[in-house]
């Protein structure tokens, strides 16, 4: 295993084709009467209507188990399946540091670039997939499954568990923490653009709510609700999520600030959105920029920034509270730690 998130060339899983996947959807009453292509374009906004028409004509769509090539109206209860052909998955890091493992609970230091679960163009090249392969090779019957998630390009602490009961208890704890109720403490490190209004060891509290807004590439993205540049009629109709972060300046550098960010809630892309909202977006963040601007040419899954889940405190396990720390990548280490 590579320590401190250092992943050598030999520790990568090369780009390769998967075996494809079948996406299935049962038609709800509200969608009855819609055309097949229309429904696919509305529910799967990553592809245009024309692209779905091409897939239909190419024989990739089944309706109630039968291959169809012509558009038609749908009825409530119909089963629509898209048989996606194999696609090329990008190379990903394939090793990680084990922080804790007692045969049930597994805590790892996930490297940046490795997705946790399928999504965003990844099916097999994920932490979950790699764990499954290792279990098969080692003859283990109990697969460690992630209890929570980290973004693909966020490194650091990720908790998995082998026993279903353990996963259920910890998952409930993380859900409470996500909503802002009492739960474990999640502390990150981030490299952000300099903010001259923040001083070393000073703690700033960010309470900016988060809401969804329209995005041309992925349909919708989460943004700061009080960002005037992003307000539109569609955003105002979205559910507003409260969000709370505290930020502490650890080290001022010539071209960046090294920050410690504790999140009291676990909203989508919360740290990236909150830091951008106070004028300190993550260095290299392709989506969230200054003054709440979002790029129409980037998606939430794009990388380029440095964000690390550094510490998890007060994690309840086997009748006691545990704390874990994951060594940061070098770019997120203080000078005194090197």
C-alpha positions as MATLAB code, in Angstrom:
seq = 'XXXXXXXXXXXXXXXXXXXXXXXXXXXXXXXXXXXXXXXXXXXXXXXXXXXXXXXXXXXXXXXXXXXXXXXXXXXXXXXXXXXXXXXXXXXXXXXXXXXXXXXXXXXXXXXXXXXXXXXXXXXXXXXXXXXXXXXXXXXXXXXXXXXXXXXXXXXXXXXXXXXXXXXXXXXXXXXXXXXXXXXXXXXXXXXXXXXXXXXXXXXXXXXXXXXXXXXXXXXXXXXXXXXXXXXXXXXXXXXXXXXXXXXXXXXXXXXXXXXXXXXXXXXXXXXXXXXXXXXXXXXXXXXXXXXXXXXXXXXXXXXXXXXXXXXXXXXXXXXXXXXXXXXXXXXXXXXXXX';
ca = [
       0.000    0.000    0.000;
       1.225    3.498   -0.756;
       1.486    5.808    2.229;
       0.530    9.510    2.329;
      -1.466    9.164   -0.874;
       1.690    8.581   -2.875;
       0.691    6.368   -5.800;
       3.413    5.117   -8.110;
       2.950    4.318  -11.798;
       2.783    0.612  -10.920;
      -0.152    1.282   -8.579;
      -2.534    2.350  -11.338;
      -5.279    0.395  -13.032;
      -4.832    1.011  -16.758;
      -7.629    2.354  -18.906;
      -9.773   -0.487  -20.248;
     -13.222   -1.319  -21.587;
     -15.871   -2.647  -19.217;
     -18.659   -5.080  -20.170;
     -21.396   -2.505  -20.550;
     -24.430   -2.011  -18.339;
     -28.213   -2.129  -18.476;
     -30.112    0.836  -17.040;
     -33.736    0.043  -16.216;
     -36.692    2.278  -15.399;
     -40.335    1.535  -14.589;
     -42.691    4.126  -16.074;
     -44.654    6.032  -13.429;
     -48.217    7.207  -13.967;
     -47.033   10.810  -14.325;
     -44.962    9.815  -17.388;
     -47.694    7.789  -19.084;
     -48.418    9.082  -22.586;
     -44.917   10.390  -23.153;
     -42.876    9.258  -26.113;
     -40.028    6.853  -25.447;
     -37.316    9.197  -26.764;
     -38.825   12.161  -24.915;
     -38.811   10.285  -21.623;
     -35.200    9.182  -22.003;
     -34.083   12.718  -22.864;
     -35.947   14.184  -19.879;
     -34.774   11.635  -17.317;
     -31.209   11.210  -18.604;
     -30.134   14.745  -19.461;
     -26.516   13.763  -20.116;
     -27.616   12.916  -23.675;
     -29.705   14.924  -26.130;
     -32.933   13.828  -27.768;
     -31.052   13.196  -31.019;
     -28.555   10.931  -29.248;
     -31.384    8.899  -27.679;
     -33.020    8.590  -31.101;
     -29.743    7.200  -32.472;
     -29.496    4.697  -29.608;
     -33.067    3.604  -30.230;
     -32.342    3.006  -33.930;
     -29.103    1.185  -33.022;
     -31.024   -1.430  -31.035;
     -29.912   -0.374  -27.537;
     -33.416    0.112  -26.071;
     -35.835   -2.552  -24.870;
     -39.453   -1.983  -23.907;
     -41.021   -4.636  -21.671;
     -38.224   -7.002  -22.648;
     -38.640   -6.513  -26.400;
     -36.102   -4.790  -28.613;
     -37.626   -1.648  -30.176;
     -36.257    0.655  -32.845;
     -39.181    3.070  -33.332;
     -40.398    5.784  -30.980;
     -43.754    5.083  -29.310;
     -46.003    6.220  -26.500;
     -45.480    4.743  -23.045;
     -47.993    3.418  -20.538;
     -47.827    3.363  -16.759;
     -45.936    0.289  -15.581;
     -43.916   -0.146  -18.778;
     -40.309   -1.248  -18.269;
     -37.695    0.653  -20.300;
     -34.122   -0.684  -20.468;
     -31.089    0.945  -22.060;
     -28.406   -1.610  -22.872;
     -25.346    0.605  -22.831;
     -22.484   -0.920  -24.857;
     -19.034   -1.354  -23.255;
     -17.165    1.920  -22.837;
     -13.589    2.879  -22.023;
     -12.952    3.688  -18.362;
     -10.028    5.971  -17.569;
      -6.991    4.797  -15.614;
      -7.321    5.218  -11.836;
      -5.103    4.787   -8.759;
      -5.395    1.205   -7.521;
      -3.700    1.325   -4.113;
      -4.352    3.058   -0.835;
      -3.109    3.265    2.731;
      -5.016    1.222    5.317;
      -5.604    3.325    8.424;
      -7.567    0.766   10.452;
      -8.803   -2.785    9.896;
     -10.139   -5.125   12.578;
     -11.848   -7.578   10.250;
     -15.097   -5.626   10.153;
     -14.351   -1.906   10.079;
     -11.951   -0.832    7.327;
     -10.711    2.757    7.159;
      -8.595    3.744    4.161;
      -6.812    6.825    2.888;
      -8.369    7.050   -0.573;
      -6.155    8.573   -3.262;
      -7.341   11.449   -5.406;
      -8.667   10.271   -8.761;
     -10.298    7.045   -7.547;
     -14.146    7.007   -7.604;
     -15.788    5.337   -4.611;
     -18.844    3.849   -6.346;
     -20.041    3.546   -9.964;
     -21.074    6.796  -11.618;
     -19.741    9.601  -13.744;
     -18.522    7.278  -16.487;
     -17.050    4.685  -14.105;
     -18.418    1.196  -13.518;
     -15.519   -1.155  -12.715;
     -12.701    1.327  -11.988;
     -13.917    2.229   -8.514;
     -12.843    1.587   -4.947;
     -15.845   -0.713   -4.546;
     -14.832   -2.676   -7.637;
     -11.214   -2.958   -6.538;
     -12.238   -4.139   -3.064;
     -14.420   -6.805   -4.653;
     -11.550   -8.037   -6.827;
      -9.227   -8.265   -3.829;
     -11.776  -10.217   -1.841;
     -12.180  -12.682   -4.707;
      -8.415  -13.104   -5.050;
      -7.971  -13.568   -1.290;
     -10.948  -15.902   -0.955;
     -12.730  -13.537    1.458;
     -16.489  -13.900    1.687;
     -17.241  -10.566    3.369;
     -16.794   -7.553    1.109;
     -15.950   -4.212    2.757;
     -18.497   -1.718    1.460;
     -18.250    2.077    1.782;
     -20.360    3.627    4.505;
     -20.202    7.140    3.015;
     -18.787    8.838   -0.070;
     -15.967   11.087   -1.158;
     -15.745   12.818   -4.512;
     -13.460   11.205   -7.056;
     -10.803   13.891   -6.690;
     -11.144   14.290   -2.922;
      -8.528   12.201   -1.136;
      -8.523   11.021    2.448;
     -10.487    9.093    5.021;
     -13.147    6.705    3.839;
     -14.904    4.265    6.169;
     -16.015    0.829    4.970;
     -17.553   -2.067    6.886;
     -17.982   -5.764    6.207;
     -20.955   -6.472    8.453;
     -24.365   -5.194    7.376;
     -25.276   -4.144   10.908;
     -22.116   -2.058   11.235;
     -22.760   -0.368    7.892;
     -26.348    0.413    8.855;
     -25.360    2.053   12.161;
     -22.540    4.094   10.654;
     -24.603    5.075    7.612;
     -27.323    6.393    9.926;
     -24.698    8.378   11.813;
     -23.375    9.939    8.600;
     -26.913   10.800    7.485;
     -27.483   12.631   10.762;
     -24.197   14.461   10.320;
     -25.117   15.370    6.734;
     -28.300   17.005    7.974;
     -26.395   18.893   10.668;
     -27.478   16.767   13.616;
     -25.033   15.369   16.124;
     -22.548   13.054   14.477;
     -18.889   12.608   13.791;
     -16.637   15.625   13.175;
     -15.309   15.862    9.608;
     -12.178   17.952    9.116;
     -10.655   18.599    5.699;
      -7.607   20.335    4.297;
      -7.837   22.480    1.207;
      -5.577   24.616   -0.960;
      -7.433   27.782   -1.894;
      -6.892   31.165   -3.488;
      -5.592   33.710   -1.008;
      -8.146   35.632    1.002;
      -6.652   38.741    2.582;
      -9.579   39.056    5.002;
      -8.605   35.851    6.850;
      -5.706   35.740    9.295;
      -3.699   32.771   10.573;
      -5.545   30.664   13.164;
      -8.629   32.847   12.757;
     -11.838   30.839   12.369;
     -14.459   31.979    9.872;
     -17.985   30.547    9.843;
     -19.815   30.069    6.559;
     -23.591   29.584    6.615;
     -24.380   29.991    2.923;
     -27.310   27.738    1.869;
     -26.920   25.500   -1.185;
     -29.393   25.070   -4.022;
     -29.501   23.565   -7.503;
     -29.368   25.584  -10.702;
     -29.388   24.752  -14.404;
     -26.178   23.608  -16.110;
     -25.783   22.898  -19.839;
     -23.638   19.769  -19.460;
     -25.240   17.855  -16.578;
     -28.703   19.387  -16.284;
     -28.312   20.741  -12.751;
     -25.478   21.555  -10.358;
     -25.369   22.628   -6.719;
     -24.381   26.259   -6.076;
     -24.465   28.866   -3.315;
     -28.060   29.998   -2.903;
     -27.093   33.615   -2.254;
     -24.998   33.888   -5.402;
     -26.772   36.625   -7.341;
     -25.041   35.640  -10.568;
     -26.615   32.183  -10.432;
     -30.167   33.038   -9.351;
     -32.818   32.139  -11.880;
     -36.443   31.026  -11.846;
     -35.501   27.354  -11.891;
     -33.162   27.830   -8.934;
     -35.823   29.538   -6.856;
     -38.059   26.501   -7.246;
     -35.356   24.108   -5.952;
     -35.079   22.823   -2.429;
     -32.717   24.982   -0.372;
     -30.298   23.078    1.851;
     -28.839   24.691    4.940;
     -25.056   24.298    5.159;
     -22.480   25.150    7.817;
     -18.693   25.159    7.512;
     -15.914   26.618    9.632;
     -12.617   27.603    8.025;
      -9.243   28.152    9.691;
      -6.141   29.481    7.932;
      -3.268   27.092    8.652;
      -0.580   28.578    6.451;
      -0.324   31.553    4.107;
       1.737   30.859    1.021;
       2.931   33.108   -1.737;
       0.183   32.078   -4.128;
      -2.331   30.172   -1.988;
      -3.846   29.600    1.456;
      -3.676   26.228    3.201;
      -6.987   25.881    5.012;
      -8.559   23.573    7.554;
     -12.282   23.189    6.899;
     -14.673   21.516    9.344;
     -18.120   20.779    7.950;
     -21.070   20.595   10.301;
     -23.305   19.458    7.434;
     -22.466   17.224    4.487;
     -24.073   18.887    1.499;
     -23.065   18.145   -2.114;
     -19.732   19.841   -2.938;
     -20.160   21.922    0.220;
     -16.518   22.870    0.735;
     -15.976   23.811   -2.910;
     -19.134   25.941   -2.931;
     -18.515   27.606    0.439;
     -14.900   28.529   -0.265;
     -15.899   30.016   -3.617;
     -18.679   31.939   -1.858;
     -16.201   33.739    0.446;
     -13.827   34.558   -2.397;
     -11.368   31.687   -1.839;
     -12.217   28.978   -4.405;
     -10.033   25.899   -4.459;
      -6.895   26.283   -6.550;
      -7.541   24.455   -9.828;
     -11.289   23.968   -9.302;
     -12.657   23.881  -12.863;
     -16.307   24.410  -11.871;
     -16.637   26.734   -8.861;
     -14.950   30.112   -9.314;
     -14.925   33.547   -7.734;
     -18.168   35.321   -6.804;
     -20.203   32.149   -7.161;
     -19.555   31.778  -10.868;
     -19.800   28.296  -12.309;
     -18.200   27.170  -15.537;
     -20.507   25.956  -18.284;
     -17.615   23.876  -19.680;
     -16.913   21.850  -16.492;
     -18.812   19.278  -14.446;
     -18.795   18.518  -10.697;
     -16.759   15.367  -11.395;
     -13.851   17.205  -13.028;
     -10.650   17.445  -10.993;
      -7.613   19.691  -10.724;
      -7.992   20.826   -7.106;
      -6.501   19.657   -3.776;
      -9.046   18.638   -1.127;
      -8.353   16.022    1.544;
     -10.517   14.402    4.249;
      -7.884   14.751    6.960;
      -9.592   13.730   10.203;
     -12.746   11.959   11.379;
     -13.501   12.319   15.078;
     -16.172   10.858   17.356;
     -16.954    7.899   15.105;
     -19.123    5.469   17.161;
     -17.996    1.870   16.857;
     -18.219   -1.011   19.342;
     -19.422    1.114   22.266;
     -16.733    3.747   22.037;
     -15.856    6.820   19.976;
     -12.955    6.509   17.551;
     -10.835    9.094   15.779;
      -8.861    8.647   12.560;
      -6.286   10.771   10.746;
      -5.059   10.350    7.167;
      -1.690   11.758    6.159;
      -2.198   14.585    3.668;
      -0.694   14.812    0.186;
       2.470   16.909    0.202;
       0.734   19.953   -1.290;
      -1.574   20.021    1.759;
       1.092   19.538    4.420;
       2.286   22.386    6.579;
       5.980   23.235    6.467;
       6.385   21.901    9.986;
       4.998   18.510    8.915;
       7.416   17.916    6.044;
];
